[in-house]
Structures are given as structure tokens and as C-alpha cells.
Amino acid sequence: MSLQNREATDEYLQSTEMCDCDNKTLHEKAKDIVSGSLTQKESALRLFYFVRDQIMFGMDYPDVRASRALSKKIGFCLTKTNLQIALLRAINIPARCHYVHLPKEQVKDITPGFMYSRMPAVIGHSWCECYLANRWIACEAILDKSLYEADLKMGFFTK
């Protein structure tokens, strides 16, 4: 990575109150997951699959530190995104949150009825982006593996 690119991405390596990538337990977990990786891409993929497959999709408070999401092993888009970002930053891969507003109809088929009826007309959704090979790459690990595979079978997503 060039010096100019490194300076532009430095803020995406920092720990914050909620994205506590300097938390000792989180930092050690990140190092453990990527142990033996030969490239940053391989490390990022290992972290992606860890968050996707080991952190189950479920509701929690939105203002949860990444280290708490790691210890609880549950999260929804915002908390899983925050954890994925913190794990990437812990191994020195710049990562950031991409946030959008969606009409709630876009998630009707994958949201339980009791939740859907309580949602506002417009909802927020987030995903992780990491900086590899001099570009930002979306790496959304929100749905856990079993939920992802069920959604594939139902035709909600394509591979």
C-alpha cells in the first residue's frame, strides 16, 4: 500500500468506543483466527467466515461494543458489522462501516412478522467494507451460515 493510501486509510485502523479493536480478548481472537494465513486476503476471508458462521444472527442492543458481540456470539447487521470491522482492524486491515436506509418492504420476507409489524417504514442497514489491494471491498457477513443457506434455498439470494 502506498504512503498516500496508508494515510487515507489510517482512520479505519483506529479503535473507537464501540469498535474496540484494541480489546485484549478481541485482539487475541483475531490473531488466532488468522494464524497461518499467507495473505491479507486470506486473513480477511477467515474473519469473514468466523463472523458469518460463528456469530449467530439475532437481535441485541444496537450500542454494543464489538468485544461484547464477540463474547455473546450473537448479533444483527450493526453489531456483526462492528465486530467484523474490529477484528479486521485488530490485524491491521483497514475496515469501515457502510450504512444505508432501506424501505422495510425489502426485508419483509426474511423478517419475523412480530418484528416486521414494529419496524418503522424506513430502516437502517450496515455492512463491512475492508481495504485490500488498494480498493474498498464489501464483505457482508450478517447472515450466519444456516440462515444464509436457508435463504438460498428459498431463492432470496443467489451465490
C-alpha positions as CSV (number, residue, x, y, z in Angstrom):
1,M,0.0,0.0,0.0
2,S,1.4,3.4,-0.9
3,L,2.0,6.1,1.7
4,Q,-0.8,8.2,0.3
5,N,-3.2,5.3,0.5
6,R,-2.0,4.4,4.0
7,E,-2.6,8.0,5.2
8,A,-6.1,7.9,3.7
9,T,-6.9,4.7,5.5
10,D,-5.3,5.3,8.9
11,E,-8.6,6.4,10.5
12,Y,-10.0,3.0,9.5
13,L,-7.4,1.2,11.7
14,Q,-8.3,3.2,14.9
15,S,-10.1,1.8,17.9
16,T,-13.3,3.6,19.0
17,E,-15.6,3.3,22.0
18,M,-17.8,0.8,20.2
19,C,-15.3,-0.7,17.7
20,D,-12.8,-1.7,20.4
21,C,-10.3,-3.4,18.3
22,D,-7.7,-2.9,21.0
23,N,-9.6,-5.0,23.4
24,K,-7.2,-7.8,24.5
25,T,-9.7,-10.7,24.1
26,L,-10.8,-9.5,20.7
27,H,-7.3,-8.8,19.5
28,E,-6.1,-12.3,20.6
29,K,-9.2,-13.9,18.9
30,A,-8.4,-12.1,15.6
31,K,-4.8,-13.3,15.7
32,D,-5.9,-16.8,16.5
33,I,-8.4,-16.9,13.6
34,V,-5.8,-15.7,11.0
35,S,-2.9,-17.7,12.3
36,G,-1.2,-19.3,9.4
37,S,-2.8,-17.0,6.8
38,L,-0.3,-16.2,4.0
39,T,-2.0,-13.1,2.7
40,Q,-4.2,-10.2,3.9
41,K,-7.0,-11.5,1.6
42,E,-6.9,-15.0,3.3
43,S,-6.9,-13.3,6.7
44,A,-9.9,-11.2,5.7
45,L,-11.8,-14.2,4.4
46,R,-11.1,-16.2,7.6
47,L,-12.5,-13.3,9.7
48,F,-15.5,-13.0,7.3
49,Y,-16.3,-16.7,7.8
50,F,-15.8,-16.5,11.5
51,V,-18.3,-13.6,11.9
52,R,-20.7,-15.2,9.4
53,D,-20.7,-18.7,10.8
54,Q,-19.8,-18.4,14.5
55,I,-21.8,-15.2,15.4
56,M,-25.4,-16.2,15.1
57,F,-27.9,-13.7,13.6
58,G,-30.1,-12.4,16.3
59,M,-31.3,-9.2,18.0
60,D,-29.3,-7.3,20.6
61,Y,-29.0,-3.7,21.6
62,P,-27.5,-1.5,18.8
63,D,-25.0,0.2,21.0
64,V,-22.9,-2.9,21.8
65,R,-19.1,-2.9,21.8
66,A,-17.5,-5.3,19.3
67,S,-15.9,-7.2,22.2
68,R,-19.4,-7.8,23.7
69,A,-20.8,-9.1,20.4
70,L,-17.8,-11.5,20.3
71,S,-18.5,-12.8,23.8
72,K,-22.2,-13.1,23.3
73,K,-21.8,-14.8,19.9
74,I,-24.9,-13.1,18.6
75,G,-25.7,-10.0,16.6
76,F,-27.6,-8.3,13.8
77,C,-26.4,-6.2,10.9
78,L,-25.0,-3.3,13.0
79,T,-23.3,-5.4,15.8
80,K,-22.0,-8.1,13.4
81,T,-20.6,-5.4,11.2
82,N,-19.0,-3.7,14.1
83,L,-17.4,-6.9,15.2
84,Q,-16.1,-7.7,11.7
85,I,-14.6,-4.3,11.4
86,A,-12.9,-4.5,14.9
87,L,-11.4,-8.0,14.0
88,L,-10.0,-6.7,10.7
89,R,-8.6,-3.6,12.4
90,A,-7.0,-5.7,15.1
91,I,-4.9,-7.4,12.4
92,N,-4.1,-4.1,10.7
93,I,-6.6,-4.3,7.8
94,P,-8.4,-1.0,7.3
95,A,-12.2,-1.5,7.7
96,R,-15.2,0.7,7.7
97,C,-19.0,0.6,8.0
98,H,-21.2,1.2,5.0
99,Y,-24.7,2.4,6.1
100,V,-27.9,2.7,4.1
101,H,-31.6,3.4,4.6
102,L,-34.0,0.8,3.1
103,P,-37.8,0.7,2.8
104,K,-38.8,-2.1,5.3
105,E,-40.6,-3.9,2.5
106,Q,-37.2,-5.1,1.3
107,V,-36.8,-7.3,4.3
108,K,-40.4,-8.4,4.7
109,D,-39.7,-12.0,3.5
110,I,-36.8,-12.5,5.9
111,T,-38.2,-10.8,9.0
112,P,-40.5,-12.5,11.5
113,G,-44.0,-11.0,11.5
114,F,-43.9,-9.7,15.1
115,M,-40.7,-7.8,14.3
116,Y,-41.8,-6.5,10.9
117,S,-45.0,-5.0,12.3
118,R,-43.0,-3.0,14.8
119,M,-40.4,-1.7,12.3
120,P,-40.5,1.9,11.0
121,A,-41.2,2.5,7.3
122,V,-37.5,3.1,6.6
123,I,-34.8,1.0,8.4
124,G,-31.1,1.2,8.6
125,H,-28.8,-1.5,7.4
126,S,-25.0,-1.7,7.6
127,W,-22.2,-3.9,6.3
128,C,-18.4,-4.0,6.5
129,E,-16.0,-2.9,3.8
130,C,-12.3,-3.7,4.1
131,Y,-9.4,-2.2,2.2
132,L,-7.4,-4.8,0.2
133,A,-5.4,-4.5,-3.0
134,N,-5.8,-0.7,-3.0
135,R,-9.6,-0.7,-3.0
136,W,-12.6,-1.0,-0.7
137,I,-14.4,-4.3,-0.9
138,A,-17.8,-5.0,0.6
139,C,-17.7,-8.1,2.8
140,E,-21.2,-8.5,4.4
141,A,-21.2,-11.3,7.0
142,I,-24.5,-10.5,8.5
143,L,-26.4,-13.8,8.0
144,D,-25.0,-16.9,9.7
145,K,-24.3,-19.9,7.5
146,S,-27.5,-21.8,8.3
147,L,-29.7,-18.7,7.7
148,Y,-27.8,-17.9,4.5
149,E,-28.2,-21.5,3.2
150,A,-32.0,-21.4,4.0
151,D,-32.4,-18.1,2.2
152,L,-30.5,-19.6,-0.8
153,K,-32.9,-22.5,-0.9
154,M,-35.9,-20.1,-0.7
155,G,-34.5,-18.0,-3.6
156,F,-33.9,-14.9,-1.6
157,F,-30.2,-14.8,-2.7
158,T,-28.0,-16.2,-5.4
159,K,-24.5,-17.4,-4.9
